[in-house]
Amino acid sequence: MAHLTHEFSEKFSVPRACLFQALTDENELDRWFAQHAEVEPHAGGQFRFWGIHTHGAPTRAQATQKVVRIEAPRLLRRRDLERDGGFRSGPGLEDAELRSRLLAAGTPLAWADALIVHHEGRLTLAGVARKRFYYGRSLPAYRRAHPGAVSRQVGATLGALWRHRRLLAAEPAHAAGLLLLRATEAGAYLAGALAATRSR
């Protein structure tokens, strides 16, 4: 298929979920967009559409389109926030605590396979440890309020390291630094949690 670029923006007076479905559901796309469509709604996934009315791609073999980027708006409805008690400030983990409450209340959350760069400036190992110790002080209360949430997060972190083990093995110096950082964070979290438990 020839390389074509088509960019536009539009506002629609429909629920976001309906619009997302219209753009990512193959049956919906077959109805209004192209004669045929195959969709994998994540970055790098297939977004193939073809048919007799599709310029440059009348057959499936000619349809090589891919999803370049897909992002969630990272927005929260005010009524959902107020219904579930609002944003609770504390010694840390406020965003994780809010997410757990929203999920427990059945609020649907949309996930996006997008790269988010969070730049915290020049970090030091001691500075990271102090910050994680501060966050760790909220872990006992968070664990009591949301059983299983901490274990799931630990499992997700370990799972990510295991999935990328070959990449880490190819860069032993970086891998050693990453493992040192994660071990320091884990120790600081635990120390903060123990300090909070003893001060009760």
Backbone as a chain_set.jsonl record, in Angstrom:
{"seq": "MAHLTHEFSEKFSVPRACLFQALTDENELDRWFAQHAEVEPHAGGQFRFWGIHTHGAPTRAQATQKVVRIEAPRLLRRRDLERDGGFRSGPGLEDAELRSRLLAAGTPLAWADALIVHHEGRLTLAGVARKRFYYGRSLPAYRRAHPGAVSRQVGATLGALWRHRRLLAAEPAHAAGLLLLRATEAGAYLAGALAATRSR", "coords": {"N": [[0.836, -1.189, 0.0], [0.504, 2.267, -0.757], [2.297, 4.901, 0.87], [0.459, 6.884, 2.804], [-0.678, 9.83, 4.388], [-3.018, 10.931, 6.648], [-4.485, 13.263, 8.555], [-6.642, 14.397, 11.072], [-8.866, 16.137, 13.273], [-11.657, 15.803, 15.423], [-14.773, 16.412, 17.054], [-17.115, 14.516, 18.867], [-20.435, 13.957, 19.792], [-20.965, 11.741, 21.584], [-20.876, 8.933, 23.888], [-17.638, 8.185, 25.259], [-16.857, 5.501, 25.352], [-18.419, 4.303, 23.379], [-17.444, 5.566, 21.087], [-14.767, 4.734, 21.093], [-15.164, 2.008, 20.714], [-16.274, 2.037, 18.152], [-14.054, 2.697, 16.675], [-12.255, 0.663, 17.085], [-13.401, -1.886, 17.129], [-13.794, -4.685, 15.133], [-16.165, -5.53, 13.833], [-17.712, -3.218, 13.99], [-16.156, -1.443, 12.481], [-16.319, -2.681, 9.986], [-18.875, -1.999, 9.329], [-18.965, 0.803, 8.895], [-16.506, 1.837, 8.007], [-14.645, 0.33, 6.358], [-14.589, -2.352, 3.94], [-13.531, -4.678, 4.994], [-11.846, -5.444, 8.08], [-9.171, -5.77, 10.433], [-8.152, -5.745, 13.704], [-5.817, -5.02, 16.246], [-5.829, -3.641, 19.148], [-3.426, -2.083, 20.252], [-0.242, -0.486, 20.74], [1.803, -0.929, 17.949], [0.309, -3.047, 17.079], [-1.834, -4.756, 14.667], [-3.724, -2.868, 12.335], [-5.508, -3.364, 10.139], [-7.172, -2.675, 7.134], [-9.229, -3.183, 4.335], [-10.541, -3.536, 0.981], [-12.853, -3.205, -1.797], [-13.323, -0.508, -2.021], [-11.243, 0.723, -0.756], [-8.569, 2.786, -0.992], [-5.586, 1.866, -2.512], [-5.468, -0.556, -1.191], [-7.036, -2.965, -2.032], [-7.072, -5.689, -1.499], [-6.529, -8.149, 1.111], [-3.821, -8.831, 1.416], [-2.526, -6.539, 0.692], [-3.001, -4.813, 2.715], [-1.353, -3.342, 5.176], [-1.398, -1.818, 7.437], [-0.606, -0.408, 10.646], [-0.995, 0.072, 14.212], [0.226, 2.997, 15.476], [0.306, 4.549, 17.812], [-1.527, 4.485, 20.83], [-3.504, 5.992, 23.168], [-4.757, 6.557, 26.449], [-6.888, 9.113, 27.782], [-6.223, 9.781, 30.338], [-7.95, 10.871, 32.231], [-10.43, 11.627, 34.73], [-13.733, 11.144, 35.692], [-15.55, 13.595, 37.433], [-17.749, 12.938, 39.027], [-17.306, 10.246, 39.589], [-15.0, 10.415, 41.11], [-15.875, 11.931, 43.328], [-17.917, 10.282, 44.288], [-16.538, 8.092, 45.259], [-15.175, 9.026, 47.441], [-13.198, 10.918, 46.96], [-9.864, 12.35, 46.458], [-7.513, 11.17, 48.557], [-5.272, 12.543, 50.725], [-2.058, 11.782, 52.118], [0.704, 9.969, 53.593], [1.805, 9.045, 51.249], [1.431, 7.057, 48.182], [-1.039, 7.893, 47.249], [-2.208, 7.961, 44.673], [-2.219, 5.249, 43.943], [-3.887, 4.255, 45.898], [-6.295, 5.528, 45.301], [-6.805, 4.43, 42.774], [-7.204, 1.733, 43.468], [-9.531, 1.942, 44.996], [-11.356, 2.877, 43.084], [-11.429, 0.709, 41.3], [-12.464, -1.262, 43.023], [-14.977, -0.245, 43.383], [-16.107, -0.771, 40.995], [-15.663, 0.944, 38.89], [-14.953, 1.484, 35.544], [-11.727, 1.289, 34.14], [-9.605, 2.498, 31.661], [-6.944, 1.105, 29.864], [-3.796, 1.927, 28.452], [-1.436, 1.13, 25.992], [1.075, 2.715, 26.06], [4.063, 4.682, 25.981], [5.209, 6.375, 28.731], [7.145, 8.936, 29.834], [8.639, 9.676, 32.786], [10.26, 12.081, 34.265], [12.419, 12.643, 36.849], [14.513, 14.267, 37.428], [17.936, 14.581, 38.568], [18.781, 11.702, 40.091], [19.685, 10.124, 43.167], [20.924, 7.239, 44.901], [20.519, 7.288, 47.644], [18.615, 9.315, 47.851], [16.439, 8.159, 46.488], [15.946, 6.02, 48.209], [15.147, 7.375, 50.554], [12.744, 8.528, 49.657], [11.206, 6.245, 49.021], [11.074, 5.092, 51.532], [9.449, 6.951, 52.792], [7.074, 6.591, 51.289], [6.668, 3.95, 51.999], [5.714, 4.06, 54.598], [3.006, 4.303, 54.404], [2.177, 1.849, 53.594], [1.204, -0.278, 55.409], [-1.436, 0.634, 56.166], [-2.557, 0.888, 53.631], [-2.426, -1.742, 52.733], [-4.168, -2.99, 54.522], [-6.576, -1.761, 53.839], [-6.881, -2.499, 51.198], [-6.768, -5.502, 50.49], [-4.431, -7.712, 49.079], [-3.565, -5.983, 47.07], [-0.924, -4.99, 47.308], [0.586, -7.323, 46.993], [-0.086, -7.978, 44.371], [1.089, -5.849, 42.99], [3.806, -6.239, 43.57], [4.119, -8.715, 42.336], [3.65, -7.967, 39.669], [5.849, -6.318, 39.159], [8.028, -8.11, 39.491], [7.318, -9.892, 37.507], [7.639, -8.312, 35.208], [10.416, -7.932, 35.2], [11.221, -10.569, 34.781], [10.091, -11.146, 32.257], [11.636, -9.555, 30.636], [14.152, -10.594, 30.81], [16.091, -11.487, 28.964], [16.783, -9.177, 27.626], [17.887, -7.751, 29.758], [20.029, -9.434, 30.352], [21.599, -9.001, 28.154], [22.667, -6.563, 28.653], [24.601, -6.339, 30.994], [25.772, -4.5, 32.843], [23.896, -2.404, 33.051], [21.777, -3.963, 33.919], [22.684, -4.823, 36.43], [22.752, -2.375, 37.788], [20.028, -1.718, 37.717], [18.903, -3.839, 39.206], [20.125, -3.367, 41.677], [18.97, -0.888, 42.269], [16.22, -1.595, 42.437], [16.314, -3.424, 44.547], [17.148, -1.751, 46.619], [14.963, -0.016, 46.723], [12.935, -1.831, 47.489], [13.869, -2.594, 50.023], [13.741, -0.122, 51.345], [11.021, 0.477, 51.203], [10.041, -1.62, 52.818], [11.306, -1.011, 55.258], [10.093, 1.442, 55.843], [7.446, 0.606, 56.132], [7.671, -1.067, 58.376], [8.473, 0.815, 60.267], [6.187, 2.399, 60.42], [4.382, 0.549, 61.449], [5.446, 0.02, 63.986], [5.101, 2.47, 65.202], [2.471, 2.704, 65.736]], "CA": [[0.0, 0.0, 0.0], [1.252, 3.509, -0.796], [2.361, 5.585, 2.157], [-0.43, 8.029, 2.83], [-0.879, 10.443, 5.693], [-4.291, 11.651, 6.763], [-4.644, 13.692, 9.932], [-7.761, 15.292, 11.332], [-9.421, 16.08, 14.623], [-13.106, 15.976, 15.38], [-15.484, 16.217, 18.309], [-18.326, 13.732, 18.688], [-21.352, 14.03, 20.938], [-21.327, 10.365, 21.943], [-20.033, 8.44, 24.99], [-16.287, 7.803, 24.832], [-16.773, 4.058, 25.152], [-19.014, 3.998, 22.069], [-16.529, 6.04, 20.056], [-13.612, 3.838, 21.081], [-15.594, 0.757, 20.106], [-16.456, 2.259, 16.718], [-12.747, 2.811, 16.042], [-11.391, -0.491, 17.353], [-14.12, -3.145, 16.979], [-13.774, -5.065, 13.722], [-17.53, -5.542, 13.296], [-18.14, -1.828, 13.832], [-15.412, -0.873, 11.352], [-16.885, -3.248, 8.76], [-20.155, -1.357, 9.04], [-18.913, 2.2, 8.481], [-15.206, 2.336, 7.586], [-14.059, -0.423, 5.25], [-15.272, -3.612, 3.664], [-12.975, -5.648, 5.931], [-10.909, -4.847, 9.034], [-8.589, -6.597, 11.481], [-7.607, -4.77, 14.651], [-5.178, -5.368, 17.509], [-5.781, -2.28, 19.703], [-2.289, -1.718, 21.092], [0.849, 0.063, 19.945], [2.48, -1.957, 17.165], [-0.643, -4.052, 16.633], [-2.391, -4.608, 13.318], [-4.95, -2.098, 12.095], [-5.617, -3.612, 8.691], [-8.487, -2.507, 6.508], [-9.118, -3.349, 2.892], [-11.793, -3.763, 0.269], [-12.912, -2.632, -3.15], [-13.387, 0.952, -1.945], [-10.102, 1.217, 0.012], [-7.507, 3.206, -1.905], [-4.282, 1.247, -2.325], [-5.529, -1.841, -0.485], [-8.265, -3.7, -2.349], [-6.986, -7.054, -0.989], [-5.957, -8.268, 2.453], [-2.368, -8.874, 1.339], [-2.016, -5.176, 0.529], [-3.318, -4.034, 3.919], [-0.238, -3.508, 6.121], [-1.453, -0.728, 8.405], [-0.357, -0.756, 12.044], [-1.257, 1.098, 15.217], [1.461, 3.679, 15.871], [0.189, 4.953, 19.202], [-2.876, 4.531, 21.367], [-3.374, 6.58, 24.489], [-5.928, 6.928, 27.233], [-6.788, 10.532, 28.098], [-5.81, 9.947, 31.731], [-8.917, 11.758, 32.864], [-11.32, 10.978, 35.684], [-14.987, 11.868, 35.856], [-15.667, 14.178, 38.77], [-18.749, 12.221, 39.825], [-16.683, 9.019, 40.084], [-14.071, 10.799, 42.164], [-16.631, 12.34, 44.517], [-18.668, 9.134, 44.792], [-15.652, 7.163, 45.955], [-14.49, 9.638, 48.582], [-12.213, 11.922, 46.592], [-8.431, 12.051, 46.5], [-7.122, 11.207, 49.955], [-3.86, 12.838, 50.934], [-1.452, 10.999, 53.184], [2.161, 9.881, 53.493], [2.238, 8.488, 49.964], [0.591, 6.061, 47.517], [-2.399, 8.401, 47.075], [-2.747, 7.576, 43.376], [-2.494, 3.811, 43.975], [-5.046, 4.052, 46.763], [-7.471, 5.953, 44.542], [-7.035, 3.424, 41.725], [-7.766, 0.539, 44.093], [-10.914, 2.236, 45.379], [-12.17, 2.952, 41.874], [-11.628, -0.657, 40.81], [-13.351, -1.958, 43.957], [-16.33, 0.283, 43.186], [-16.59, -1.161, 39.679], [-15.448, 1.993, 37.899], [-14.096, 0.959, 34.475], [-10.51, 2.035, 33.842], [-9.06, 2.168, 30.342], [-5.494, 0.965, 29.88], [-3.174, 2.296, 27.175], [-0.092, 0.608, 25.771], [1.807, 3.892, 25.618], [5.254, 4.988, 26.754], [5.135, 7.617, 29.497], [8.444, 9.258, 30.405], [8.512, 10.415, 34.033], [11.612, 12.551, 34.563], [12.499, 13.151, 38.216], [15.759, 14.984, 37.633], [19.117, 13.782, 38.909], [18.482, 10.855, 41.242], [20.745, 9.421, 43.901], [20.39, 6.051, 45.55], [20.041, 7.696, 48.973], [17.379, 10.065, 47.666], [15.39, 7.191, 46.159], [15.643, 5.259, 49.427], [14.359, 8.234, 51.448], [11.396, 8.675, 49.108], [10.507, 4.968, 49.167], [10.793, 4.936, 52.961], [8.277, 7.799, 53.03], [5.923, 5.873, 50.739], [6.475, 2.71, 52.735], [4.98, 4.291, 55.846], [1.571, 4.171, 54.129], [1.865, 0.492, 53.14], [0.324, -1.071, 56.285], [-2.825, 1.074, 56.037], [-2.988, 0.56, 52.264], [-2.608, -3.195, 52.666], [-5.397, -3.332, 55.249], [-7.735, -1.244, 53.104], [-6.989, -3.142, 49.891], [-6.057, -6.788, 50.575], [-3.945, -8.292, 47.829], [-3.064, -4.983, 46.12], [0.535, -4.933, 47.388], [1.112, -8.558, 46.399], [-0.232, -7.896, 42.913], [2.085, -4.923, 42.473], [5.098, -6.92, 43.641], [4.111, -9.727, 41.28], [3.761, -7.302, 38.37], [7.233, -5.869, 39.013], [8.873, -9.29, 39.261], [6.966, -10.435, 36.2], [8.253, -7.477, 34.175], [11.841, -8.262, 35.167], [11.379, -11.897, 34.188], [9.775, -11.089, 30.823], [12.707, -8.853, 29.924], [15.411, -11.136, 31.302], [17.082, -11.549, 27.891], [17.248, -7.805, 27.413], [18.759, -7.428, 30.878], [21.25, -10.223, 30.226], [22.418, -8.417, 27.093], [23.279, -5.342, 29.191], [24.851, -6.717, 32.388], [26.04, -3.338, 33.698], [22.602, -1.773, 33.309], [20.968, -4.9, 34.698], [23.16, -4.781, 37.813], [22.278, -1.116, 38.36], [18.58, -1.801, 37.905], [18.623, -4.744, 40.321], [20.516, -2.661, 42.898], [17.948, 0.127, 42.526], [14.993, -2.248, 42.876], [16.545, -3.997, 45.878], [17.152, -0.618, 47.547], [13.57, 0.425, 46.867], [12.196, -2.829, 48.269], [14.295, -2.49, 51.407], [13.24, 1.13, 51.915], [9.572, 0.282, 51.402], [9.852, -2.498, 53.979], [11.703, -0.267, 56.452], [9.038, 2.419, 56.11], [6.271, -0.109, 56.631], [7.964, -1.505, 59.744], [8.481, 2.0, 61.119], [4.793, 2.794, 60.629], [3.747, -0.461, 62.309], [5.95, 0.171, 65.356], [4.668, 3.742, 65.769], [1.021, 2.65, 65.974]], "C": [[0.871, 1.239, 0.0], [1.21, 4.18, 0.568], [1.549, 6.864, 2.093], [-0.558, 8.541, 4.255], [-2.169, 11.232, 5.687], [-4.498, 11.984, 8.228], [-5.851, 14.613, 10.045], [-8.175, 15.15, 12.786], [-10.898, 16.416, 14.53], [-13.674, 15.77, 16.773], [-16.801, 15.503, 18.023], [-19.17, 13.794, 19.958], [-21.888, 12.639, 21.268], [-20.458, 9.95, 23.131], [-18.677, 7.965, 24.475], [-16.179, 6.314, 24.533], [-17.329, 3.657, 23.787], [-18.076, 4.414, 20.937], [-15.309, 5.131, 19.952], [-13.971, 2.512, 20.423], [-15.742, 0.899, 18.597], [-15.128, 2.288, 15.977], [-11.881, 1.567, 16.187], [-12.073, -1.843, 17.194], [-14.234, -3.483, 15.494], [-15.165, -5.055, 13.096], [-18.053, -4.132, 13.06], [-17.449, -1.199, 12.62], [-15.93, -1.404, 10.019], [-18.168, -2.541, 8.347], [-19.985, 0.035, 8.441], [-17.598, 2.639, 7.841], [-14.647, 1.643, 6.351], [-14.813, -1.724, 5.077], [-14.814, -4.704, 4.627], [-11.996, -4.927, 6.859], [-10.438, -5.896, 10.022], [-7.829, -5.668, 12.422], [-7.008, -5.465, 15.861], [-4.93, -4.044, 18.228], [-4.677, -2.057, 20.733], [-1.171, -1.234, 20.183], [1.622, -1.054, 19.253], [1.564, -3.04, 16.65], [-1.166, -3.771, 15.227], [-3.632, -3.71, 13.339], [-5.191, -2.148, 10.585], [-7.037, -3.387, 8.222], [-8.296, -2.531, 4.993], [-10.497, -3.577, 2.295], [-11.809, -3.015, -1.054], [-12.939, -1.105, -3.13], [-12.219, 1.558, -1.156], [-8.951, 1.521, -0.931], [-6.19, 2.54, -1.543], [-4.307, -0.106, -1.646], [-6.84, -2.558, -0.785], [-8.263, -5.129, -1.807], [-6.316, -7.068, 0.376], [-4.442, -8.22, 2.427], [-1.764, -7.477, 1.221], [-2.261, -4.298, 1.754], [-2.249, -4.291, 4.983], [-0.243, -2.428, 7.199], [-1.215, -1.252, 9.83], [-0.717, 0.415, 12.959], [0.083, 1.704, 15.645], [1.425, 4.034, 17.352], [-1.27, 4.917, 19.606], [-2.763, 4.982, 22.815], [-4.73, 6.758, 25.144], [-5.791, 8.395, 27.61], [-6.308, 10.814, 29.511], [-6.668, 10.993, 32.436], [-9.832, 10.948, 33.767], [-12.585, 11.814, 35.813], [-15.119, 12.355, 37.303], [-16.657, 13.41, 39.635], [-18.184, 10.916, 40.367], [-15.742, 9.327, 41.243], [-14.811, 11.146, 43.452], [-17.394, 11.173, 45.125], [-17.803, 8.224, 45.638], [-14.78, 7.838, 47.014], [-13.392, 10.621, 48.25], [-10.782, 11.439, 46.7], [-7.951, 12.238, 47.935], [-5.622, 11.444, 50.093], [-3.344, 12.032, 52.122], [0.044, 10.937, 52.986], [2.654, 9.284, 52.179], [1.222, 7.505, 49.431], [-0.835, 6.555, 47.307], [-3.008, 7.95, 45.749], [-3.078, 6.087, 43.322], [-3.735, 3.522, 44.809], [-6.328, 4.429, 46.044], [-7.811, 4.926, 43.467], [-7.683, 2.176, 42.311], [-9.215, 0.76, 44.492], [-11.827, 2.283, 44.162], [-12.454, 1.558, 41.322], [-12.589, -1.43, 41.709], [-14.792, -1.505, 43.798], [-16.905, -0.077, 41.826], [-16.445, -0.095, 38.624], [-14.532, 1.462, 36.804], [-12.903, 1.879, 34.234], [-9.971, 1.565, 32.504], [-7.541, 2.14, 30.425], [-4.945, 1.278, 28.496], [-1.764, 1.735, 27.118], [0.756, 1.749, 25.206], [2.997, 4.135, 26.543], [5.083, 6.344, 27.423], [6.489, 7.841, 30.159], [8.233, 10.156, 31.613], [9.91, 10.821, 34.476], [11.633, 13.191, 35.945], [13.802, 13.9, 38.475], [16.908, 14.043, 37.959], [18.858, 13.012, 40.202], [19.758, 10.319, 41.877], [20.112, 8.232, 44.609], [19.839, 6.4, 46.932], [18.721, 8.451, 48.868], [16.203, 9.164, 47.338], [14.973, 6.423, 47.404], [14.803, 6.096, 50.39], [12.916, 8.369, 50.962], [10.595, 7.403, 49.274], [10.201, 4.664, 50.636], [9.545, 5.743, 53.324], [7.009, 7.123, 52.509], [5.614, 4.618, 51.552], [5.688, 2.873, 54.02], [3.469, 4.165, 55.643], [1.179, 2.745, 53.764], [0.974, -0.306, 54.091], [-1.146, -0.691, 56.161], [-3.381, 0.725, 54.661], [-3.275, -0.934, 52.138], [-3.87, -3.632, 53.387], [-6.639, -2.91, 54.461], [-7.964, -1.988, 51.795], [-6.202, -4.453, 49.895], [-5.659, -7.298, 49.19], [-3.329, -7.301, 46.869], [-1.535, -4.932, 46.119], [1.153, -6.162, 46.727], [1.019, -8.527, 44.88], [0.809, -6.966, 42.302], [3.48, -5.533, 42.484], [5.2, -7.964, 42.533], [4.277, -9.121, 39.902], [5.194, -6.842, 38.115], [8.168, -7.033, 38.719], [8.594, -9.908, 37.893], [7.592, -9.644, 35.068], [9.75, -7.759, 34.053], [12.086, -9.612, 34.5], [11.102, -11.87, 32.683], [10.913, -10.468, 30.026], [14.089, -9.352, 30.34], [16.482, -11.192, 30.209], [17.643, -10.165, 27.581], [18.203, -7.381, 28.519], [20.09, -8.179, 30.775], [22.182, -9.65, 29.161], [23.131, -7.147, 27.549], [23.587, -5.564, 30.674], [25.107, -5.53, 33.32], [24.744, -2.623, 34.064], [21.721, -2.67, 34.178], [21.382, -4.871, 36.174], [22.688, -3.501, 38.501], [20.791, -1.139, 38.65], [18.237, -2.686, 39.097], [19.012, -4.116, 41.656], [19.462, -1.627, 43.282], [16.675, -0.507, 43.072], [15.149, -2.852, 44.27], [16.553, -2.898, 46.941], [15.738, -0.121, 47.794], [12.779, -0.538, 47.739], [12.571, -2.744, 49.743], [13.768, -1.236, 52.087], [11.739, 1.066, 52.14], [9.314, -0.52, 52.678], [10.204, -1.771, 55.278], [10.651, 0.769, 56.836], [7.8, 1.758, 56.684], [6.474, -0.573, 58.075], [7.959, -0.329, 60.719], [7.055, 2.46, 61.432], [4.09, 1.83, 61.556], [4.169, -0.276, 63.764], [5.439, 1.441, 66.02], [3.188, 3.769, 66.073], [0.731, 2.53, 67.473]], "O": [[1.888, 1.267, 0.693], [0.241, 4.056, 1.317], [1.92, 7.814, 1.404], [-0.545, 7.763, 5.209], [-2.388, 12.09, 4.832], [-4.668, 11.087, 9.054], [-6.052, 15.498, 9.212], [-7.864, 14.155, 13.44], [-11.33, 17.199, 13.685], [-13.107, 15.029, 17.577], [-17.51, 15.833, 17.072], [-18.645, 13.692, 21.067], [-23.094, 12.394, 21.235], [-19.409, 10.552, 23.36], [-18.584, 7.407, 23.381], [-15.502, 5.908, 23.588], [-16.78, 2.781, 23.119], [-17.934, 3.696, 19.947], [-14.87, 4.797, 18.852], [-13.178, 1.957, 19.662], [-15.382, -0.008, 17.846], [-15.065, 1.949, 14.796], [-10.879, 1.427, 15.486], [-11.386, -2.863, 17.129], [-14.709, -2.673, 14.698], [-15.329, -4.622, 11.956], [-18.742, -3.868, 12.075], [-18.086, -0.504, 11.829], [-15.978, -0.668, 9.033], [-18.508, -2.488, 7.165], [-20.763, 0.426, 7.571], [-17.55, 3.689, 7.199], [-14.222, 2.305, 5.404], [-15.574, -2.143, 5.949], [-15.607, -5.555, 5.029], [-11.391, -3.925, 6.476], [-11.189, -6.793, 10.404], [-6.97, -4.899, 11.991], [-7.607, -6.377, 16.431], [-3.929, -3.381, 17.958], [-4.944, -1.869, 21.92], [-1.157, -1.541, 18.991], [2.047, -2.013, 19.898], [1.992, -3.879, 15.857], [-0.963, -2.689, 14.676], [-4.466, -3.79, 14.24], [-5.097, -1.149, 9.872], [-7.991, -3.856, 8.844], [-7.337, -1.977, 4.456], [-11.48, -3.782, 3.006], [-10.876, -2.279, -1.376], [-12.606, -0.474, -4.134], [-12.199, 2.764, -0.911], [-8.422, 0.625, -1.59], [-5.73, 2.636, -0.405], [-3.264, -0.75, -1.532], [-7.666, -2.74, 0.11], [-9.328, -5.731, -1.664], [-5.624, -6.122, 0.752], [-3.829, -7.632, 3.318], [-0.616, -7.261, 1.609], [-1.779, -3.167, 1.817], [-2.246, -5.346, 5.618], [0.791, -2.152, 7.807], [-1.575, -2.382, 10.163], [-0.74, 1.574, 12.544], [0.966, 0.991, 16.122], [2.41, 3.839, 18.064], [-2.148, 5.274, 18.822], [-2.002, 4.407, 23.593], [-5.721, 7.068, 24.483], [-4.669, 8.881, 27.747], [-6.015, 11.961, 29.849], [-6.166, 11.872, 33.137], [-9.99, 9.74, 33.593], [-12.526, 13.026, 36.015], [-14.837, 11.626, 38.254], [-16.44, 13.245, 40.836], [-18.53, 10.508, 41.476], [-15.693, 8.594, 42.231], [-14.423, 10.711, 44.536], [-17.508, 11.079, 46.348], [-18.272, 7.648, 46.62], [-13.764, 7.283, 47.433], [-12.715, 11.117, 49.151], [-10.521, 10.272, 46.995], [-7.983, 13.35, 48.463], [-4.809, 10.643, 49.633], [-4.105, 11.653, 53.012], [0.606, 11.772, 52.278], [3.854, 9.044, 52.038], [0.266, 7.151, 50.121], [-1.754, 5.745, 47.196], [-4.186, 7.596, 45.696], [-4.085, 5.694, 42.734], [-4.535, 2.651, 44.467], [-7.336, 3.733, 46.16], [-8.98, 4.591, 43.274], [-8.609, 1.62, 41.719], [-10.043, -0.138, 44.342], [-12.951, 1.783, 44.207], [-13.58, 1.259, 40.924], [-13.437, -2.172, 41.214], [-15.722, -2.273, 44.042], [-18.05, 0.262, 41.523], [-17.045, -0.208, 37.555], [-13.423, 1.024, 37.108], [-13.056, 3.097, 34.136], [-9.893, 0.364, 32.247], [-6.926, 3.043, 30.991], [-5.559, 0.934, 27.486], [-0.995, 1.849, 28.072], [1.109, 1.748, 24.026], [2.943, 3.833, 27.735], [4.84, 7.347, 26.752], [6.929, 7.018, 30.962], [7.712, 11.264, 31.487], [10.66, 10.0, 35.002], [10.936, 14.177, 36.182], [14.156, 14.14, 39.629], [16.852, 12.851, 37.659], [18.732, 13.605, 41.273], [20.765, 10.094, 41.207], [18.911, 8.224, 44.88], [18.809, 5.866, 47.344], [17.819, 8.259, 49.684], [15.099, 9.369, 47.841], [13.784, 6.199, 47.63], [13.85, 5.586, 50.98], [11.98, 8.328, 51.761], [9.419, 7.461, 49.632], [9.181, 4.046, 50.943], [8.69, 5.271, 54.072], [5.992, 7.086, 53.201], [4.452, 4.27, 51.765], [5.059, 1.923, 54.486], [2.732, 3.945, 56.605], [-0.008, 2.445, 53.635], [0.049, -0.968, 53.619], [-2.01, -1.562, 56.063], [-4.535, 0.316, 54.536], [-4.255, -1.335, 51.509], [-4.569, -4.536, 52.929], [-7.635, -3.633, 54.43], [-9.098, -2.1, 51.329], [-5.093, -4.51, 49.364], [-6.464, -7.306, 48.258], [-2.634, -7.707, 45.937], [-0.918, -4.841, 45.058], [2.132, -6.05, 45.989], [1.924, -8.987, 44.184], [1.35, -7.247, 41.232], [4.246, -5.37, 41.534], [6.232, -8.085, 41.873], [4.964, -9.688, 39.052], [5.698, -6.956, 36.998], [8.999, -6.959, 37.814], [9.503, -10.382, 37.212], [8.031, -10.223, 34.074], [10.29, -7.818, 32.948], [13.044, -9.775, 33.745], [11.818, -12.513, 31.916], [11.126, -10.821, 28.866], [15.076, -8.624, 30.237], [17.659, -10.969, 30.493], [18.834, -10.012, 27.307], [19.212, -6.728, 28.255], [21.147, -7.624, 31.075], [23.401, -9.792, 29.251], [24.087, -6.704, 26.911], [22.888, -5.019, 31.528], [24.691, -5.562, 34.478], [24.516, -2.279, 35.224], [21.009, -2.191, 35.061], [20.529, -4.892, 37.061], [22.272, -3.533, 39.659], [20.339, -0.65, 39.685], [17.381, -2.332, 39.908], [18.319, -4.304, 42.656], [19.099, -1.495, 44.451], [16.11, -0.023, 44.053], [14.224, -2.797, 45.08], [16.027, -3.089, 48.038], [15.358, 0.162, 48.931], [12.038, -0.113, 48.626], [11.704, -2.813, 50.613], [13.393, -1.269, 53.259], [11.24, 1.549, 53.157], [8.481, -0.149, 53.505], [9.495, -1.895, 56.276], [10.355, 0.952, 58.016], [7.177, 2.282, 57.608], [5.561, -0.482, 58.896], [7.501, -0.457, 61.854], [6.753, 2.858, 62.557], [3.274, 2.252, 62.375], [3.347, -0.399, 64.672], [5.345, 1.507, 67.246], [2.689, 4.756, 66.614], [-0.431, 2.471, 67.875]]}, "num_chains": 1, "name": "protein.A"}
